[in-house]
């Protein structure tokens, strides 16, 4: 019985360059969002606008989320150690789960606040609201363009991007609501559009959080079927008589892993079969990280 291990740390260098790019993009978005958040808070205090101060509080949560995403990207690039042989790549998945969960809380708060404002309308400073919303949209578009060039298979980047998209939708809704209020004086436009934005945010946040939870629970990666994988290997790798104990999971969304046992015929060449299995897994199934245990019949 022989075991061959090809660990995720072997290909870590393939991701370093892209990981560094994602880290820089997150830091740029963090600086933009955090800077505008502080400016908006000052504007709210100076103008006496509670709406601006509340929105600054919302942007504070987004700044914190981007900070967490940036830190996760930075930590994930640390090399593997004897204590953490997989490195710290899973931290970015954990950050995505926190960000997705935080977005769901924000969406729920927006919906509750909207209902409260519909029941008891408050004065809205349409002109100030429009000016700040336009500036906010410009900042959010800039952050979106920065993050959109990053790794789309990275769940952490998707979570950070979703926060920015949520802000973009919020700014667009605020602009539309401000225009309606300035033209008609109809203040319910603000909470009604906010509910629509909250629903859109909630849907995307649920996807991010559930994907992160699936990975943390070591679920089978999307697009993989252990039964089909077994059948394919037995059909296309000469000498393989049986494949069993197939376990598929992900370190991160772009790093699927597999472990399996294969029983080979008595006359099969061990090294040839092992090489064929590795080639088949990598070229056909895109599983570059595999732990394969071979045993011989008889």
Secondary structure, 3 states (H helix, E strand, C coil): CEEEECCHHHHCHHHHHHHHHHHHHHHHHHHHHHHHHHHHHHHHHHHCCHHHHHHHHHHHHHHHHHHHHHHHHHHHCCCCCCCCCCCCCHHHHHHHHHHHHHHHHHHHHHHHHHHHHHHCCCCCCHHHHHHHHHHHHHHHHHHHHHHHCCCCCCHHHHHHHHHHHHHHHHHHHHHHHHHHHHHHCCCHHHHHHHHHHHHHHHHHHHHHHHHHHHHHCCCCCCCCCHHHHHHHHHHHCCCEEEEEEEEEEECCCCCEEEEEEEEECCCCCHHHHHHHHHHHHHHCCCCCEEEEEEEECC
